[in-house]
Amino acid sequence: MSEDKNVDATEVETPVAPAPEDQQAGPDLTVQDLQALKSIIDVASQRGAFKPNEMMTVGQTYNKLETFLGAVAQQQPAQGE
């Protein structure tokens, strides 16, 4: 009772996986980049680049960055073992 339908091979769409280059095309941010940002914030604050009303936000962000980098530094030796 089933009917066989003739399907032309050109009508069938085969899903294609993205090329590896497409998968790695996202933004790249490394721990070294974050350390550089920490240094930039430090130098900019020493030079008075931030207004007083901006210092709280800059300081909070700097502290979060410093805490994150410290946690990453502690994990590095553990991964090497």
Phi and psi in radians as a Rosetta constraint file:
Dihedral C 1 N 2 CA 2 C 2 CIRCULARHARMONIC -1.408 0.35
Dihedral N 2 CA 2 C 2 N 3 CIRCULARHARMONIC 2.499 0.35
Dihedral C 2 N 3 CA 3 C 3 CIRCULARHARMONIC -1.735 0.35
Dihedral N 3 CA 3 C 3 N 4 CIRCULARHARMONIC 2.364 0.35
Dihedral C 3 N 4 CA 4 C 4 CIRCULARHARMONIC -1.520 0.35
Dihedral N 4 CA 4 C 4 N 5 CIRCULARHARMONIC 2.198 0.35
Dihedral C 4 N 5 CA 5 C 5 CIRCULARHARMONIC -1.799 0.35
Dihedral N 5 CA 5 C 5 N 6 CIRCULARHARMONIC 2.327 0.35
Dihedral C 5 N 6 CA 6 C 6 CIRCULARHARMONIC -1.410 0.35
Dihedral N 6 CA 6 C 6 N 7 CIRCULARHARMONIC 2.126 0.35
Dihedral C 6 N 7 CA 7 C 7 CIRCULARHARMONIC -2.017 0.35
Dihedral N 7 CA 7 C 7 N 8 CIRCULARHARMONIC 2.160 0.35
Dihedral C 7 N 8 CA 8 C 8 CIRCULARHARMONIC -1.297 0.35
Dihedral N 8 CA 8 C 8 N 9 CIRCULARHARMONIC 2.360 0.35
Dihedral C 8 N 9 CA 9 C 9 CIRCULARHARMONIC -1.042 0.35
Dihedral N 9 CA 9 C 9 N 10 CIRCULARHARMONIC -0.457 0.35
Dihedral C 9 N 10 CA 10 C 10 CIRCULARHARMONIC -1.323 0.35
Dihedral N 10 CA 10 C 10 N 11 CIRCULARHARMONIC -0.277 0.35
Dihedral C 10 N 11 CA 11 C 11 CIRCULARHARMONIC -1.506 0.35
Dihedral N 11 CA 11 C 11 N 12 CIRCULARHARMONIC -0.299 0.35
Dihedral C 11 N 12 CA 12 C 12 CIRCULARHARMONIC -1.488 0.35
Dihedral N 12 CA 12 C 12 N 13 CIRCULARHARMONIC 2.191 0.35
Dihedral C 12 N 13 CA 13 C 13 CIRCULARHARMONIC -1.692 0.35
Dihedral N 13 CA 13 C 13 N 14 CIRCULARHARMONIC 2.189 0.35
Dihedral C 13 N 14 CA 14 C 14 CIRCULARHARMONIC -1.737 0.35
Dihedral N 14 CA 14 C 14 N 15 CIRCULARHARMONIC 2.176 0.35
Dihedral C 14 N 15 CA 15 C 15 CIRCULARHARMONIC -1.104 0.35
Dihedral N 15 CA 15 C 15 N 16 CIRCULARHARMONIC 2.424 0.35
Dihedral C 15 N 16 CA 16 C 16 CIRCULARHARMONIC -1.978 0.35
Dihedral N 16 CA 16 C 16 N 17 CIRCULARHARMONIC 2.224 0.35
Dihedral C 16 N 17 CA 17 C 17 CIRCULARHARMONIC -1.245 0.35
Dihedral N 17 CA 17 C 17 N 18 CIRCULARHARMONIC 2.489 0.35
Dihedral C 17 N 18 CA 18 C 18 CIRCULARHARMONIC -1.123 0.35
Dihedral N 18 CA 18 C 18 N 19 CIRCULARHARMONIC 2.601 0.35
Dihedral C 18 N 19 CA 19 C 19 CIRCULARHARMONIC -1.140 0.35
Dihedral N 19 CA 19 C 19 N 20 CIRCULARHARMONIC 2.631 0.35
Dihedral C 19 N 20 CA 20 C 20 CIRCULARHARMONIC -0.970 0.35
Dihedral N 20 CA 20 C 20 N 21 CIRCULARHARMONIC -0.592 0.35
Dihedral C 20 N 21 CA 21 C 21 CIRCULARHARMONIC -1.100 0.35
Dihedral N 21 CA 21 C 21 N 22 CIRCULARHARMONIC -0.622 0.35
Dihedral C 21 N 22 CA 22 C 22 CIRCULARHARMONIC -1.177 0.35
Dihedral N 22 CA 22 C 22 N 23 CIRCULARHARMONIC -0.609 0.35
Dihedral C 22 N 23 CA 23 C 23 CIRCULARHARMONIC -1.257 0.35
Dihedral N 23 CA 23 C 23 N 24 CIRCULARHARMONIC -0.482 0.35
Dihedral C 23 N 24 CA 24 C 24 CIRCULARHARMONIC -1.778 0.35
Dihedral N 24 CA 24 C 24 N 25 CIRCULARHARMONIC 0.272 0.35
Dihedral C 24 N 25 CA 25 C 25 CIRCULARHARMONIC -1.450 0.35
Dihedral N 25 CA 25 C 25 N 26 CIRCULARHARMONIC 0.017 0.35
Dihedral C 25 N 26 CA 26 C 26 CIRCULARHARMONIC -1.243 0.35
Dihedral N 26 CA 26 C 26 N 27 CIRCULARHARMONIC 3.017 0.35
Dihedral C 26 N 27 CA 27 C 27 CIRCULARHARMONIC -1.118 0.35
Dihedral N 27 CA 27 C 27 N 28 CIRCULARHARMONIC 2.626 0.35
Dihedral C 27 N 28 CA 28 C 28 CIRCULARHARMONIC -2.117 0.35
Dihedral N 28 CA 28 C 28 N 29 CIRCULARHARMONIC 2.050 0.35
Dihedral C 28 N 29 CA 29 C 29 CIRCULARHARMONIC -2.290 0.35
Dihedral N 29 CA 29 C 29 N 30 CIRCULARHARMONIC 2.119 0.35
Dihedral C 29 N 30 CA 30 C 30 CIRCULARHARMONIC -1.867 0.35
Dihedral N 30 CA 30 C 30 N 31 CIRCULARHARMONIC 2.963 0.35
Dihedral C 30 N 31 CA 31 C 31 CIRCULARHARMONIC -1.087 0.35
Dihedral N 31 CA 31 C 31 N 32 CIRCULARHARMONIC -0.629 0.35
Dihedral C 31 N 32 CA 32 C 32 CIRCULARHARMONIC -1.106 0.35
Dihedral N 32 CA 32 C 32 N 33 CIRCULARHARMONIC -0.641 0.35
Dihedral C 32 N 33 CA 33 C 33 CIRCULARHARMONIC -1.101 0.35
Dihedral N 33 CA 33 C 33 N 34 CIRCULARHARMONIC -0.731 0.35
Dihedral C 33 N 34 CA 34 C 34 CIRCULARHARMONIC -1.169 0.35
Dihedral N 34 CA 34 C 34 N 35 CIRCULARHARMONIC -0.648 0.35
Dihedral C 34 N 35 CA 35 C 35 CIRCULARHARMONIC -1.132 0.35
Dihedral N 35 CA 35 C 35 N 36 CIRCULARHARMONIC -0.665 0.35
Dihedral C 35 N 36 CA 36 C 36 CIRCULARHARMONIC -1.134 0.35
Dihedral N 36 CA 36 C 36 N 37 CIRCULARHARMONIC -0.708 0.35
Dihedral C 36 N 37 CA 37 C 37 CIRCULARHARMONIC -1.092 0.35
Dihedral N 37 CA 37 C 37 N 38 CIRCULARHARMONIC -0.694 0.35
Dihedral C 37 N 38 CA 38 C 38 CIRCULARHARMONIC -1.059 0.35
Dihedral N 38 CA 38 C 38 N 39 CIRCULARHARMONIC -0.761 0.35
Dihedral C 38 N 39 CA 39 C 39 CIRCULARHARMONIC -1.136 0.35
Dihedral N 39 CA 39 C 39 N 40 CIRCULARHARMONIC -0.689 0.35
Dihedral C 39 N 40 CA 40 C 40 CIRCULARHARMONIC -1.100 0.35
Dihedral N 40 CA 40 C 40 N 41 CIRCULARHARMONIC -0.767 0.35
Dihedral C 40 N 41 CA 41 C 41 CIRCULARHARMONIC -1.090 0.35
Dihedral N 41 CA 41 C 41 N 42 CIRCULARHARMONIC -0.731 0.35
Dihedral C 41 N 42 CA 42 C 42 CIRCULARHARMONIC -1.066 0.35
Dihedral N 42 CA 42 C 42 N 43 CIRCULARHARMONIC -0.865 0.35
Dihedral C 42 N 43 CA 43 C 43 CIRCULARHARMONIC -1.123 0.35
Dihedral N 43 CA 43 C 43 N 44 CIRCULARHARMONIC -0.768 0.35
Dihedral C 43 N 44 CA 44 C 44 CIRCULARHARMONIC -1.102 0.35
Dihedral N 44 CA 44 C 44 N 45 CIRCULARHARMONIC -0.667 0.35
Dihedral C 44 N 45 CA 45 C 45 CIRCULARHARMONIC -1.221 0.35
Dihedral N 45 CA 45 C 45 N 46 CIRCULARHARMONIC -0.650 0.35
Dihedral C 45 N 46 CA 46 C 46 CIRCULARHARMONIC -1.123 0.35
Dihedral N 46 CA 46 C 46 N 47 CIRCULARHARMONIC -0.556 0.35
Dihedral C 46 N 47 CA 47 C 47 CIRCULARHARMONIC -1.545 0.35
Dihedral N 47 CA 47 C 47 N 48 CIRCULARHARMONIC 0.026 0.35
Dihedral C 47 N 48 CA 48 C 48 CIRCULARHARMONIC 1.317 0.35
Dihedral N 48 CA 48 C 48 N 49 CIRCULARHARMONIC 0.562 0.35
Dihedral C 48 N 49 CA 49 C 49 CIRCULARHARMONIC -1.343 0.35
Dihedral N 49 CA 49 C 49 N 50 CIRCULARHARMONIC -0.269 0.35
Dihedral C 49 N 50 CA 50 C 50 CIRCULARHARMONIC -1.870 0.35
Dihedral N 50 CA 50 C 50 N 51 CIRCULARHARMONIC 2.462 0.35
Dihedral C 50 N 51 CA 51 C 51 CIRCULARHARMONIC -1.304 0.35
Dihedral N 51 CA 51 C 51 N 52 CIRCULARHARMONIC 2.707 0.35
Dihedral C 51 N 52 CA 52 C 52 CIRCULARHARMONIC -0.953 0.35
Dihedral N 52 CA 52 C 52 N 53 CIRCULARHARMONIC -0.659 0.35
Dihedral C 52 N 53 CA 53 C 53 CIRCULARHARMONIC -1.282 0.35
Dihedral N 53 CA 53 C 53 N 54 CIRCULARHARMONIC -0.183 0.35
Dihedral C 53 N 54 CA 54 C 54 CIRCULARHARMONIC -1.663 0.35
Dihedral N 54 CA 54 C 54 N 55 CIRCULARHARMONIC -0.280 0.35
Dihedral C 54 N 55 CA 55 C 55 CIRCULARHARMONIC -1.089 0.35
Dihedral N 55 CA 55 C 55 N 56 CIRCULARHARMONIC -0.615 0.35
Dihedral C 55 N 56 CA 56 C 56 CIRCULARHARMONIC -1.122 0.35
Dihedral N 56 CA 56 C 56 N 57 CIRCULARHARMONIC -0.804 0.35
Dihedral C 56 N 57 CA 57 C 57 CIRCULARHARMONIC -1.147 0.35
Dihedral N 57 CA 57 C 57 N 58 CIRCULARHARMONIC -0.738 0.35
Dihedral C 57 N 58 CA 58 C 58 CIRCULARHARMONIC -1.098 0.35
Dihedral N 58 CA 58 C 58 N 59 CIRCULARHARMONIC -0.773 0.35
Dihedral C 58 N 59 CA 59 C 59 CIRCULARHARMONIC -1.117 0.35
Dihedral N 59 CA 59 C 59 N 60 CIRCULARHARMONIC -0.739 0.35
Dihedral C 59 N 60 CA 60 C 60 CIRCULARHARMONIC -1.115 0.35
Dihedral N 60 CA 60 C 60 N 61 CIRCULARHARMONIC -0.747 0.35
Dihedral C 60 N 61 CA 61 C 61 CIRCULARHARMONIC -1.140 0.35
Dihedral N 61 CA 61 C 61 N 62 CIRCULARHARMONIC -0.740 0.35
Dihedral C 61 N 62 CA 62 C 62 CIRCULARHARMONIC -1.049 0.35
Dihedral N 62 CA 62 C 62 N 63 CIRCULARHARMONIC -0.779 0.35
Dihedral C 62 N 63 CA 63 C 63 CIRCULARHARMONIC -1.119 0.35
Dihedral N 63 CA 63 C 63 N 64 CIRCULARHARMONIC -0.704 0.35
Dihedral C 63 N 64 CA 64 C 64 CIRCULARHARMONIC -1.117 0.35
Dihedral N 64 CA 64 C 64 N 65 CIRCULARHARMONIC -0.734 0.35
Dihedral C 64 N 65 CA 65 C 65 CIRCULARHARMONIC -1.126 0.35
Dihedral N 65 CA 65 C 65 N 66 CIRCULARHARMONIC -0.751 0.35
Dihedral C 65 N 66 CA 66 C 66 CIRCULARHARMONIC -1.113 0.35
Dihedral N 66 CA 66 C 66 N 67 CIRCULARHARMONIC -0.722 0.35
Dihedral C 66 N 67 CA 67 C 67 CIRCULARHARMONIC -1.128 0.35
Dihedral N 67 CA 67 C 67 N 68 CIRCULARHARMONIC -0.762 0.35
Dihedral C 67 N 68 CA 68 C 68 CIRCULARHARMONIC -1.086 0.35
Dihedral N 68 CA 68 C 68 N 69 CIRCULARHARMONIC -0.812 0.35
Dihedral C 68 N 69 CA 69 C 69 CIRCULARHARMONIC -1.124 0.35
Dihedral N 69 CA 69 C 69 N 70 CIRCULARHARMONIC -0.629 0.35
Dihedral C 69 N 70 CA 70 C 70 CIRCULARHARMONIC -1.119 0.35
Dihedral N 70 CA 70 C 70 N 71 CIRCULARHARMONIC -0.724 0.35
Dihedral C 70 N 71 CA 71 C 71 CIRCULARHARMONIC -1.145 0.35
Dihedral N 71 CA 71 C 71 N 72 CIRCULARHARMONIC -0.699 0.35
Dihedral C 71 N 72 CA 72 C 72 CIRCULARHARMONIC -1.127 0.35
Dihedral N 72 CA 72 C 72 N 73 CIRCULARHARMONIC -0.721 0.35
Dihedral C 72 N 73 CA 73 C 73 CIRCULARHARMONIC -1.105 0.35
Dihedral N 73 CA 73 C 73 N 74 CIRCULARHARMONIC -0.636 0.35
Dihedral C 73 N 74 CA 74 C 74 CIRCULARHARMONIC -1.229 0.35
Dihedral N 74 CA 74 C 74 N 75 CIRCULARHARMONIC -0.539 0.35
Dihedral C 74 N 75 CA 75 C 75 CIRCULARHARMONIC -1.345 0.35
Dihedral N 75 CA 75 C 75 N 76 CIRCULARHARMONIC -0.476 0.35
Dihedral C 75 N 76 CA 76 C 76 CIRCULARHARMONIC -1.013 0.35
Dihedral N 76 CA 76 C 76 N 77 CIRCULARHARMONIC -0.904 0.35
Dihedral C 76 N 77 CA 77 C 77 CIRCULARHARMONIC -1.101 0.35
Dihedral N 77 CA 77 C 77 N 78 CIRCULARHARMONIC -0.601 0.35
Dihedral C 77 N 78 CA 78 C 78 CIRCULARHARMONIC -1.140 0.35
Dihedral N 78 CA 78 C 78 N 79 CIRCULARHARMONIC -0.599 0.35
Dihedral C 78 N 79 CA 79 C 79 CIRCULARHARMONIC -1.294 0.35
Dihedral N 79 CA 79 C 79 N 80 CIRCULARHARMONIC -0.476 0.35
Dihedral C 79 N 80 CA 80 C 80 CIRCULARHARMONIC -1.330 0.35
Dihedral N 80 CA 80 C 80 N 81 CIRCULARHARMONIC -0.272 0.35
